[in-house]
């Protein structure tokens, strides 16, 4: 008998909850950064990361082929998703570019050369084995530091839905790294 990814997710949550009485939390580990991307700005603030309500929730959601989103209160992200994604993007951009990048609130005395905002339309794992992200980014610059710009993104990475929440977390980490590289090359050059 072959179980659906949703059944595996719910089954795992029920097993873990029954064993410990608590929800299982899954951390996103950052994949290794192997490329360097030159960017135009010496300092960039990742100001705002806006997620759809399901993606901003603590529960890990799966989207079925018919578009239905399901989750379990026993399978949670280890950190608040909006905070975590903003930190992942700022750390990835810092590793990719070697520049001074930080998420808000800006921790330095000198103001950044540019501010980055990202508005996700979609950030979801599917039962068919793709983790997808789409939306728009905006780069605001200090006067005289270049032109302001924006762009759309639509990216995905595959994962094994039978491998459960750890595979979903790994896919999100890779997807956010891919998005960071995409923004560095198209929005920060």
C-alpha positions in Angstrom: 0.0 0.0 0.0 1.4 3.4 -0.9 0.5 6.4 1.3 0.0 9.9 0.0 2.5 12.6 1.2 -0.3 14.2 3.2 -1.0 10.9 4.9 2.7 10.5 5.7 2.9 14.1 7.1 -0.2 13.6 9.3 0.9 10.1 10.3 4.3 11.4 11.3 2.8 14.2 13.3 0.4 11.9 15.1 3.2 9.5 15.9 5.5 12.2 17.2 2.8 13.9 19.1 1.8 10.6 20.7 5.3 9.9 21.7 6.2 13.2 23.2 2.9 15.2 23.6 4.5 18.0 21.6 4.6 19.1 18.0 7.6 18.3 15.9 9.5 21.3 14.6 11.6 21.2 11.5 14.5 23.6 10.9 15.6 24.8 7.4 19.3 24.3 7.0 21.1 26.6 4.6 22.7 24.8 1.6 26.3 25.4 0.8 26.9 28.6 -1.2 29.3 27.7 -4.1 29.0 30.7 -6.3 30.0 34.4 -6.0 27.8 37.1 -7.4 29.1 40.7 -7.7 26.5 43.2 -6.8 26.4 47.0 -7.3 25.8 47.9 -3.6 28.2 47.8 -0.7 25.3 47.5 1.9 21.8 46.1 1.4 19.0 45.9 4.0 16.4 43.2 3.5 13.5 45.2 4.8 10.3 43.3 4.4 9.4 39.8 3.4 5.7 39.3 2.9 4.3 35.8 2.8 0.8 34.5 2.1 -1.0 33.7 5.3 -0.6 29.9 4.9 3.2 30.3 4.3 3.5 32.7 7.3 1.9 30.2 9.6 3.9 27.9 11.9 2.3 24.8 10.3 4.0 23.2 7.3 1.5 23.1 4.4 1.3 20.8 1.4 -0.7 21.7 -1.7 -2.5 18.9 -3.5 -2.9 18.7 -7.3 -6.4 20.3 -7.0 -5.0 23.3 -5.1 -6.1 22.3 -1.6 -3.7 23.2 1.2 -3.4 20.9 4.2 -1.4 21.1 7.3 -1.1 19.5 10.8 -0.6 21.3 14.1 1.9 18.6 14.9 4.3 19.5 12.0 5.7 23.0 12.4 8.5 25.1 11.2 11.2 25.7 13.8 11.2 29.5 13.4 8.5 32.0 12.4 8.5 31.8 8.6 8.6 35.5 7.7 11.6 36.1 10.1 13.3 32.9 9.0 13.0 33.6 5.2 14.2 37.2 5.7 17.3 35.9 7.6 17.9 33.2 5.1 17.8 35.7 2.2 20.1 38.2 4.0 22.6 35.5 4.9 22.5 34.0 1.4 23.1 37.4 -0.2 26.0 38.1 2.2 27.6 34.8 1.3 27.0 35.2 -2.4 28.2 38.8 -2.7 30.7 39.2 0.2 28.9 42.5 0.9 27.3 43.9 4.1 23.8 42.5 4.0 21.3 42.4 7.0 17.6 42.1 7.6 15.7 44.8 9.3 16.2 46.4 11.8 19.4 47.7 10.2 22.2 47.1 12.7 24.8 49.5 11.4 25.3 53.3 11.9 25.8 54.1 8.3 22.6 53.7 6.2 22.5 50.9 3.5 22.9 51.8 -0.2 19.8 49.8 -1.1 16.7 48.3 0.5 15.2 45.0 -0.7 11.5 44.1 -0.2 10.1 40.7 -1.3 6.4 40.0 -1.7 5.6 36.3 -2.2 2.5 35.3 -4.0 3.2 31.7 -3.4 5.7 29.7 -1.2 4.4 26.1 -1.0 5.4 22.5 -1.2 3.3 20.3 -3.4 2.3 16.7 -3.0 3.8 16.1 -6.5 7.3 16.9 -5.2 7.9 20.6 -6.1 8.5 23.4 -3.7 7.4 26.6 -5.5 7.9 30.3 -5.0 6.6 33.2 -7.0 6.2 36.9 -6.4 7.9 40.2 -6.8 11.0 41.9 -5.4 11.7 45.7 -5.1 15.0 47.4 -4.8 14.9 51.0 -3.4 18.2 52.9 -3.5 19.7 55.9 -1.8 19.8 59.0 -3.9 22.7 58.9 -6.3 23.3 55.2 -5.8 21.6 54.1 -9.0 18.2 53.3 -10.3 15.4 51.7 -8.4 14.1 48.5 -9.8 11.7 45.6 -9.4 11.2 42.2 -10.9 9.1 39.1 -10.9 10.2 35.6 -9.9 8.8 32.1 -10.4 11.1 29.3 -9.2 10.8 25.8 -8.0 12.9 22.9 -6.7 12.1 19.2 -6.6 12.0 17.1 -3.5 10.9 13.6 -2.5 7.4 13.9 -1.0 7.7 10.5 0.5 10.7 11.7 2.6 8.4 13.9 4.8 9.0 17.2 6.5 12.8 17.1 6.5 12.7 16.9 2.7 10.3 19.8 2.6 12.6 21.9 4.9 15.7 21.0 2.7 13.8 22.0 -0.4 12.8 25.4 1.1 16.4 26.1 2.0 17.5 25.4 -1.6 14.6 27.4 -3.0 15.5 30.5 -0.9 19.1 30.2 -1.9 18.1 30.0 -5.6 15.9 33.0 -5.1 18.7 34.9 -3.4 21.0 34.3 -6.3 18.2 35.2 -8.7 17.7 38.6 -7.0 21.4 39.2 -6.7 21.9 38.7 -10.4 18.8 40.6 -11.6 18.0 43.1 -9.0 21.3 44.1 -7.2 23.7 44.2 -10.2 
